[in-house]
Structure formats: structure tokens, C-alpha cells
Amino acid sequence: MNTVFIAGHARLPSGMAAQSIYETLTITAEIDKKYGVIVTAGCTLATDHGKDFVKHLLRGHSLQDGIDKPVEMIKAHYLGKAGNALASALKDLYKQYESRKQI
């Protein structure tokens, strides 16, 4: 298998639909081992539309290029209450990716 599965987590703000189901927001990504490219991604937002939006926003980005661009894209294009939580979960995912590279 040429991919790895990594998850990043962050606290959800109060008053969100997803918070009644989950206490934290999770972004998961299947990442190509060689190039660090996000093959597909998912998250624990409440709506399918939100999940699809995040997946399309992240797909194709190489984590070898860092995380700043996808975080900026989340902040610029996702205007819901979970925007900061998504950015934090993405940073946590990147931290997990970087620690995996050390192994």
C-alpha cells in the first residue's frame, strides 16, 4: 500500500450541530507516502455538503509543501462556525504527518 491514514483533531465551538454528536472535530486524510499528497480527506462536520467541501478543498495538496496554504484556503473559503476548528484540526493532522516522517 502506498498511502497512510492520518487524523487531526480540534475542539468544536459551542452551538454547532456537529457538537451534539461529537465533542471534537476530526479531519482525516489518506496521504501518498512518497509525495505527501492528500489523496482524499474527510471530516466530522454535520452535513454532507460541508464534508464534501472540505474534501475537495484539501485533495491534491502535498504536505511536503507545508500546511499554510490549505489553512489559508480553509479560512478564506469556509465561512461557517467551524472554520477555526477546521484550521486547528488541519494543523494537528500536519503535526501527525511530520512526526510520522521521523519514523
Steps between C-alpha positions, in 0.01 A plus 500: 500500500638841402289715734462572870192607696547793740253689721509845658270619778372830643226616737172612342348837593177488701167528322592288197288210373807274490572573866184312601657191338874555558694702754791541263534555128715250317659533157627176351716465192638223286846618404740373234815379680749614236373846410287592804199575277154485657320236292170547680382659823203493731376683808235475768292801399125437535400547135608300196540827311751627758689170495518506119614863500792425733591187301514694173692786661776272631530238226819527296699711746846365586586517869864514393420863409386572856156576638473879465324502161222253593446682832468830310257334257285376791497847658421673169236261364333330798296768673309280747541489879743209474760692297748542785447140613563378144822701482613364839416141405691544175804628690474199733480265200814661360674456837410128489632480142829666598546266799433197275779614267747469789433124531 
